Amino acid sequence: MMAALRSSVAFLFTCILTPLGALIGFPATWITGSADLLYAIAMWIARTGLKIAGVAVQVEGKENLDAKATYIFMCNHVSNLDPPVLITRLPKRTSVLVKKELFKVPVLGQAMRMGDLVSVDRSNREAALESMRQAVDMMKRGLNMTIFPEGTRSRDGRLLPFKKGPFYLAMDSGVPVVPVTILGSENLMGKGSVLIRPGTVRLVFHAPLLPENFAEKENLIEAVRQGIASALPPALREANLDAPA
């Protein structure tokens, strides 16, 4: 009962504060040409919403990161909580590869456009290539890039096959890739659930991988997969390390 109440309050908080934040962030972005304030507002709303819902975040491995450097963060995906949990803990602004359908959501879609998020249409090769070019431009401007290479959420915690597009992006840009393991979010909000249960999510940041050290993208795919899998529970870790990418 208490979990349902906290989850409902967090949902209402987010629904009310998002358009209010847009009233401040949108004009500021138009006037200054920078989405920094809009991003800061969005991060505050996300952090506060998670706190209201009772979601705590335990971060490990952040000492592996240079706060001023630009990275491509690639992580496993098991819950709708993953994006806000991860993005609010990154050392600086990040862009995200987001499926195009989310850009059609009122207010949210406009905020994502103004916040420099990148729309991805995997059904259209030319559009997908344009998305990759936009992502490279974002990183040249100093933004991080956050990607869920599985492309969708896993139902059982096992890593799904990785899409190849993000690894073309990494190899072409030369930007270091940081594998990230998200643990426990599926217990707080499983696939298909709208209820957020209180609890702790662990984020494990692994050492950055330099694309220049990999002769082929397949080698980088395997290294990222093994990095993410290395922090999973033993049963899932063994299954994923043995599975083909």
C-alpha positions as CSV (number, residue, x, y, z in Angstrom):
1,M,0.0,0.0,0.0
2,M,2.8,2.4,1.0
3,A,4.7,1.6,-2.2
4,A,1.7,2.3,-4.3
5,L,1.1,5.6,-2.6
6,R,4.8,6.7,-2.9
7,S,4.8,5.7,-6.6
8,S,1.6,7.6,-7.2
9,V,2.9,10.7,-5.5
10,A,6.2,10.5,-7.6
11,F,4.1,10.1,-10.8
12,L,2.0,13.2,-10.0
13,F,5.1,15.2,-9.0
14,T,6.7,14.4,-12.3
15,C,3.6,15.1,-14.3
16,I,3.1,18.5,-12.6
17,L,6.7,19.6,-12.5
18,T,7.6,18.6,-16.1
19,P,5.4,21.2,-17.8
20,L,6.2,23.8,-15.1
21,G,9.9,23.1,-15.7
22,A,9.3,23.5,-19.4
23,L,7.8,27.0,-18.9
24,I,11.2,28.0,-17.4
25,G,13.6,25.8,-19.4
26,F,12.1,26.3,-22.9
27,P,12.4,30.1,-23.0
28,A,15.8,30.0,-21.4
29,T,17.0,27.6,-24.1
30,W,15.5,29.8,-26.9
31,I,17.1,33.0,-25.5
32,T,20.5,31.6,-24.6
33,G,20.9,28.9,-27.2
34,S,22.0,26.5,-24.4
35,A,20.0,23.7,-22.9
36,D,22.0,23.7,-19.7
37,L,19.2,25.1,-17.5
38,L,16.6,22.9,-19.1
39,Y,18.9,19.9,-18.5
40,A,19.5,20.9,-14.8
41,I,15.7,21.2,-14.3
42,A,15.1,17.8,-15.8
43,M,17.8,16.2,-13.7
44,W,16.3,17.8,-10.5
45,I,12.8,16.5,-11.4
46,A,14.1,13.0,-12.1
47,R,16.3,12.8,-8.9
48,T,13.4,14.1,-6.7
49,G,10.9,11.8,-8.3
50,L,13.1,8.8,-7.7
51,K,13.6,9.9,-4.1
52,I,9.9,10.3,-3.5
53,A,9.3,6.8,-4.9
54,G,11.9,5.5,-2.4
55,V,14.6,4.6,-5.0
56,A,18.1,4.9,-3.7
57,V,21.1,4.6,-6.0
58,Q,24.5,3.0,-5.1
59,V,27.3,4.0,-7.4
60,E,30.5,2.0,-7.9
61,G,33.5,2.6,-10.1
62,K,33.0,6.4,-10.6
63,E,36.7,6.8,-9.9
64,N,37.2,5.2,-13.4
65,L,35.8,8.4,-15.0
66,D,37.3,11.8,-15.7
67,A,34.6,14.3,-15.0
68,K,35.8,16.5,-17.9
69,A,36.2,13.8,-20.5
70,T,33.6,12.7,-23.1
71,Y,32.3,9.2,-23.0
72,I,29.9,6.8,-24.7
73,F,28.1,5.0,-21.8
74,M,26.7,1.6,-22.8
75,C,24.6,-0.3,-20.3
76,N,22.2,-3.2,-19.9
77,H,18.5,-2.4,-19.9
78,V,16.0,-4.2,-17.6
79,S,13.6,-1.5,-16.4
80,N,12.0,1.9,-17.3
81,L,13.9,3.2,-14.3
82,D,17.3,2.6,-16.0
83,P,17.5,5.9,-17.9
84,P,16.6,8.3,-15.0
85,V,18.7,6.3,-12.5
86,L,21.8,6.3,-14.8
87,I,21.6,9.8,-16.4
88,T,21.1,11.6,-13.1
89,R,24.4,10.1,-11.9
90,L,26.6,11.0,-14.8
91,P,29.4,13.6,-14.2
92,K,28.1,16.0,-16.9
93,R,25.5,16.5,-19.6
94,T,24.6,13.6,-21.8
95,S,22.7,13.1,-25.0
96,V,20.8,9.8,-25.4
97,L,19.8,7.7,-28.4
98,V,16.0,7.5,-28.1
99,K,13.5,5.6,-30.2
100,K,11.6,8.1,-32.4
101,E,8.2,7.2,-31.0
102,L,9.0,9.0,-27.7
103,F,9.6,12.3,-29.6
104,K,5.8,12.3,-30.3
105,V,4.9,12.6,-26.6
106,P,3.7,16.2,-25.9
107,V,6.1,18.4,-23.8
108,L,8.5,15.4,-23.4
109,G,9.2,15.2,-27.1
110,Q,9.9,19.0,-27.3
111,A,12.1,18.8,-24.2
112,M,14.1,16.0,-25.7
113,R,14.6,17.9,-28.9
114,M,15.7,21.0,-27.1
115,G,17.9,19.0,-24.7
116,D,19.9,17.6,-27.6
117,L,18.7,14.0,-27.5
118,V,18.9,12.0,-30.7
119,S,15.9,10.4,-32.4
120,V,16.6,6.9,-33.8
121,D,14.5,5.2,-36.5
122,R,16.0,1.7,-36.8
123,S,13.5,0.9,-39.6
124,N,15.1,3.5,-41.9
125,R,18.7,3.1,-42.7
126,E,19.2,6.6,-44.0
127,A,17.5,8.1,-40.9
128,A,19.6,5.8,-38.7
129,L,22.8,7.0,-40.4
130,E,21.7,10.7,-39.9
131,S,21.1,9.9,-36.2
132,M,24.7,8.6,-35.9
133,R,26.0,11.8,-37.5
134,Q,24.0,13.9,-35.0
135,A,25.4,11.8,-32.2
136,V,29.0,12.5,-33.4
137,D,28.2,16.2,-33.5
138,M,26.8,16.1,-29.9
139,M,30.1,14.5,-28.7
140,K,32.2,17.0,-30.6
141,R,30.3,19.7,-28.5
142,G,31.5,17.9,-25.3
143,L,28.3,16.0,-24.5
144,N,28.5,12.4,-23.3
145,M,26.4,9.9,-25.2
146,T,24.2,7.3,-23.4
147,I,23.1,4.1,-25.3
148,F,21.3,0.9,-24.4
149,P,22.8,-1.3,-27.1
150,E,20.3,-4.1,-26.6
151,G,17.7,-1.7,-28.0
152,T,14.9,-2.9,-25.6
153,R,14.5,-4.2,-22.1
154,S,15.4,-7.7,-21.1
155,R,12.7,-9.7,-19.3
156,D,15.0,-12.0,-17.4
157,G,18.2,-10.0,-16.9
158,R,20.1,-11.9,-19.5
159,L,21.9,-9.6,-22.1
160,L,20.1,-9.5,-25.4
161,P,22.1,-9.3,-28.7
162,F,23.6,-5.9,-29.1
163,K,22.7,-3.6,-32.0
164,K,25.7,-2.8,-34.2
165,G,24.9,0.9,-34.8
166,P,26.3,2.1,-31.5
167,F,29.6,0.4,-32.2
168,Y,30.0,1.9,-35.6
169,L,29.5,5.2,-33.8
170,A,32.2,4.4,-31.2
171,M,34.7,3.2,-33.8
172,D,34.1,6.1,-36.1
173,S,34.3,8.8,-33.4
174,G,37.1,7.2,-31.3
175,V,35.3,8.3,-28.1
176,P,36.0,6.0,-25.2
177,V,33.2,3.5,-24.3
178,V,32.3,3.0,-20.6
179,P,30.4,-0.3,-20.0
180,V,27.8,0.2,-17.2
181,T,26.0,-2.5,-15.3
182,I,22.6,-1.7,-13.8
183,L,21.5,-4.0,-11.0
184,G,18.2,-4.3,-9.2
185,S,16.1,-1.9,-11.1
186,E,13.9,-4.7,-12.5
187,N,13.0,-5.6,-8.9
188,L,11.7,-2.0,-8.3
189,M,9.9,-1.6,-11.7
190,G,9.6,-4.7,-13.9
191,K,8.8,-4.7,-17.6
192,G,5.1,-3.9,-18.0
193,S,4.7,-2.5,-14.5
194,V,3.6,1.1,-13.6
195,L,4.4,0.7,-9.9
196,I,7.7,1.7,-8.5
197,R,8.7,-0.2,-5.4
198,P,11.2,1.3,-2.9
199,G,14.6,-0.1,-2.9
200,T,18.2,0.3,-4.1
201,V,19.6,0.2,-7.6
202,R,23.4,-0.4,-8.1
203,L,25.3,1.3,-10.9
204,V,28.7,-0.1,-11.7
205,F,30.9,2.0,-14.0
206,H,33.6,-0.1,-15.6
207,A,37.0,1.1,-16.9
208,P,36.7,3.0,-20.3
209,L,37.5,1.1,-23.4
210,L,39.4,2.9,-26.2
211,P,38.0,2.0,-29.7
212,E,41.5,2.5,-31.1
213,N,42.6,-0.6,-29.2
214,F,40.1,-2.8,-31.2
215,A,40.8,-3.9,-34.7
216,E,37.1,-4.7,-35.4
217,K,33.8,-3.5,-34.0
218,E,33.0,-7.1,-33.2
219,N,35.9,-7.1,-30.7
220,L,34.6,-4.0,-29.1
221,I,31.1,-5.5,-28.9
222,E,32.5,-8.5,-27.1
223,A,34.6,-6.4,-24.7
224,V,31.5,-4.2,-23.8
225,R,29.4,-7.3,-23.3
226,Q,31.9,-8.9,-21.1
227,G,32.3,-5.7,-19.1
228,I,28.6,-5.4,-18.4
229,A,28.2,-9.1,-17.7
230,S,31.1,-9.2,-15.2
231,A,29.1,-7.4,-12.5
232,L,25.9,-9.4,-13.0
233,P,24.8,-12.1,-10.5
234,P,26.8,-15.3,-11.0
235,A,24.1,-17.3,-12.8
236,L,23.4,-14.4,-15.3
237,R,27.1,-13.6,-15.6
238,E,28.0,-17.1,-16.7
239,A,25.1,-17.3,-19.2
240,N,26.0,-13.9,-20.7
241,L,29.7,-14.5,-21.0
242,D,29.0,-17.7,-22.8
243,A,26.4,-16.2,-25.1
244,P,27.3,-14.8,-28.5
245,A,26.9,-11.0,-29.0
